[in-house]
Structure formats: C-alpha cells, structure tokens
Amino acid sequence: MYVRVTSALATAALLTLVSYAQAQSIPPSGDVHVTFTTAAVPPVKSMDVGNGQQYTQVNLIMTATNDQGNPILNNMAGRCQLTRLVEGGKQIESHGYCTYSDNDGDLIFEKCDIGPGSVAPAGATNLCQLTGGTGKFAGLTASLAITTTPPLKNPNDTFQSVGHKSGTYKIAKTN
C-alpha cells in the first residue's frame, strides 16, 4: 500500500512539474535572435514589365534556429512566397508572407513589405513582422530586422542565402 501511494504521489508531482515546465517554456515577451537559411524552389526567373523593371515571384524554403534556444523560430521549417520588383539590377520593393512550422505542428506567420532600395547593397537591413501563430504561438507578434548575406553561388542557379532576424516579441493571451 505504501509503495502504491508513494508512486502515485511521485507521478502526480512529476506531472505537475512537466505541466509547469511546458507552461513556462515560452516567456510572454523577449528577444529574438535567429539564424535562417533560404533557397528558392524552383530557380527564380524574372519577367520584364517595361520601363526597365523586372517582376519576380519567389517561392522560398526556409530553416530557422533561435540562437538563444528560445522557442520562437527555433528549429522550424518554413515556406515564403514573395513578389519582387527590380530595376537596374536593384530590388525596389518586395512583398510577401512566410509560414514556419515546428515539430508539434504549431505555426508562426510572418509578413514582409520591403520598400525601395532596402535589399541592395547586400547586408542591408529589412523589417518584417511576426503576425501570429497557432498552438503555443497563438497571439505572437514581433517586429524583426532582417539581414541577409549576398546570394550564395549554386551550380544549379538556385538562389540560396543565410541571414539573421533580430528584434523583440510579445505573446498576448488569446483566452
């Protein structure tokens, strides 16, 4: 009898600690420092739209790792769909959305609206926003500075890059 009661109490204590640890796993606000990789699939092809401008639709696959181990954009895979307008070899605007997923199936949504000259020259900073999520990321918002390396050379002419996202996030209670 004593062993059963002790085992039941130990199990209850363990479940309480696990529940507490899961509830505490994402602080309601904090810093975001993320390293990401991106690759365009299929390779990007621009289309002339007149006046020396080219229009491009870009489908990117992404990976993201939070440099501090925070669950926000940590060990997540993503997909982005963007449009770009280029003039004279320099991007003049870009708009699009990204969705990231973790192994639990919870999602983070990102929106980017990048204005004139914000990508060229290489290493310039762009701003994007995390606009919400599902599951543990419900109520998430953030403003992020995005810095990317120049596109990496790839033998298949596929656009690839490495970059960083930094800023602060908040998670508003949704209940």
C-alpha positions as CSV (number, residue, x, y, z in Angstrom):
1,M,0.0,0.0,0.0
2,Y,2.8,2.4,1.0
3,V,4.6,1.8,-2.4
4,R,1.4,2.5,-4.4
5,V,0.7,5.7,-2.5
6,T,4.3,6.9,-2.9
7,S,4.3,6.0,-6.6
8,A,1.0,7.9,-7.1
9,L,2.3,10.9,-5.3
10,A,5.6,10.9,-7.2
11,T,3.7,10.6,-10.5
12,A,1.4,13.4,-9.6
13,A,4.4,15.6,-8.6
14,L,6.2,14.7,-11.9
15,L,3.1,15.6,-14.0
16,T,2.7,18.9,-12.1
17,L,6.4,19.7,-12.9
18,V,6.0,18.7,-16.5
19,S,2.9,20.8,-16.9
20,Y,4.6,23.8,-15.2
21,A,7.7,23.4,-17.4
22,Q,5.5,23.3,-20.6
23,A,3.5,26.4,-19.5
24,Q,6.8,28.3,-18.7
25,S,8.5,27.2,-22.0
26,I,7.7,30.5,-23.8
27,P,8.0,33.7,-21.8
28,P,5.3,36.2,-22.7
29,S,8.0,38.6,-24.2
30,G,11.6,38.6,-25.1
31,D,14.3,39.0,-27.6
32,V,14.5,37.2,-31.0
33,H,17.9,36.3,-32.4
34,V,17.5,33.8,-35.2
35,T,19.8,32.4,-37.9
36,F,18.0,31.3,-41.1
37,T,18.8,29.7,-44.4
38,T,16.8,30.1,-47.6
39,A,16.6,28.5,-51.0
40,A,14.4,29.4,-54.0
41,V,12.5,26.5,-55.4
42,P,12.3,26.3,-58.4
43,P,15.0,28.7,-59.5
44,V,13.8,32.3,-59.9
45,K,13.0,33.7,-63.3
46,S,12.3,37.4,-63.8
47,M,9.8,38.8,-66.3
48,D,10.2,42.2,-67.9
49,V,7.3,44.5,-67.1
50,G,8.5,47.6,-69.0
51,N,10.3,50.8,-68.1
52,G,13.5,48.8,-67.3
53,Q,11.8,46.8,-64.5
54,Q,11.5,43.1,-63.9
55,Y,8.9,41.3,-61.8
56,T,9.6,38.1,-59.9
57,Q,7.6,35.6,-57.9
58,V,9.8,33.8,-55.4
59,N,8.9,30.6,-53.6
60,L,11.4,30.0,-50.8
61,I,12.0,27.1,-48.4
62,M,13.5,28.1,-45.1
63,T,15.0,26.8,-41.9
64,A,15.3,28.9,-38.7
65,T,17.2,28.4,-35.5
66,N,16.9,30.7,-32.5
67,D,20.5,31.5,-31.5
68,Q,19.5,31.6,-27.8
69,G,17.3,28.5,-27.8
70,N,14.1,30.4,-27.3
71,P,11.2,28.5,-28.9
72,I,10.3,31.5,-31.1
73,L,11.5,30.4,-34.6
74,N,13.7,27.7,-33.1
75,N,14.3,24.5,-35.2
76,M,11.5,25.4,-37.5
77,A,11.0,24.8,-41.2
78,G,9.3,27.4,-43.3
79,R,8.0,28.5,-46.7
80,C,7.8,32.0,-48.1
81,Q,6.1,33.4,-51.1
82,L,7.3,36.8,-52.2
83,T,7.0,39.2,-55.1
84,R,9.9,41.4,-56.1
85,L,10.2,44.4,-58.4
86,V,13.7,45.0,-59.7
87,E,15.0,48.0,-61.6
88,G,18.6,48.4,-62.9
89,G,19.6,45.2,-61.1
90,K,18.4,46.5,-57.7
91,Q,15.3,45.4,-55.9
92,I,13.0,48.4,-55.4
93,E,10.2,46.6,-53.5
94,S,9.2,43.2,-52.2
95,H,6.1,41.9,-50.5
96,G,5.1,38.5,-49.2
97,Y,4.3,36.1,-46.4
98,C,6.1,33.2,-44.7
99,T,4.8,30.4,-42.5
100,Y,7.0,28.4,-40.2
101,S,6.2,25.1,-38.5
102,D,7.7,23.3,-35.5
103,N,7.7,19.5,-34.9
104,D,4.4,19.8,-32.9
105,G,2.7,21.3,-36.0
106,D,2.4,24.8,-34.4
107,L,2.8,27.6,-36.9
108,I,4.3,31.1,-36.9
109,F,3.2,33.7,-39.5
110,E,5.4,36.4,-40.9
111,K,4.7,39.3,-43.2
112,C,7.2,41.4,-45.1
113,D,6.8,44.6,-47.0
114,I,10.2,45.9,-48.1
115,G,10.5,49.3,-49.7
116,P,12.8,50.9,-52.3
117,G,16.5,50.0,-52.1
118,S,16.1,48.1,-48.8
119,V,17.9,44.9,-50.1
120,A,20.7,46.4,-52.2
121,P,23.5,46.7,-51.3
122,A,24.0,43.3,-49.8
123,G,23.8,43.3,-46.0
124,A,21.2,46.0,-45.8
125,T,18.5,45.6,-43.1
126,N,14.8,44.9,-43.8
127,L,11.9,44.9,-41.5
128,C,9.3,42.1,-41.2
129,Q,6.6,41.3,-38.7
130,L,5.5,38.1,-37.0
131,T,1.8,38.5,-37.2
132,G,0.5,35.5,-35.2
133,G,0.6,31.8,-34.9
134,T,-1.2,28.7,-33.8
135,G,-1.0,26.5,-30.7
136,K,1.8,27.7,-28.3
137,F,2.4,30.6,-30.7
138,A,-1.1,32.0,-30.7
139,G,-1.1,35.8,-30.0
140,L,2.6,36.2,-31.1
141,T,3.7,39.5,-32.6
142,A,7.1,40.9,-33.3
143,S,9.0,43.4,-35.4
144,L,12.2,42.0,-36.8
145,A,15.2,43.4,-38.5
146,I,16.2,41.0,-41.3
147,T,19.8,40.9,-42.6
148,T,20.9,38.5,-45.4
149,T,24.2,37.6,-47.0
150,P,24.6,38.1,-50.7
151,P,23.1,35.2,-52.6
152,L,25.4,32.2,-52.4
153,K,26.7,30.6,-55.6
154,N,25.0,27.4,-56.5
155,P,25.8,25.3,-59.6
156,N,22.1,25.0,-60.4
157,D,21.5,28.7,-60.4
158,T,19.3,28.3,-57.4
159,F,19.1,31.4,-55.1
160,Q,20.4,30.5,-51.6
161,S,21.2,32.7,-48.7
162,V,21.9,32.8,-45.0
163,G,20.6,35.6,-42.7
164,H,19.6,36.8,-39.3
165,K,16.4,38.0,-37.7
166,S,16.5,40.1,-34.6
167,G,14.0,42.1,-32.6
168,T,11.6,41.6,-29.7
169,Y,8.4,39.5,-29.5
170,K,5.3,39.5,-27.4
171,I,2.6,36.9,-26.9
172,A,-0.8,38.3,-26.0
173,K,-3.1,35.9,-24.1
174,T,-5.8,34.8,-26.6
175,N,-8.3,33.5,-23.9
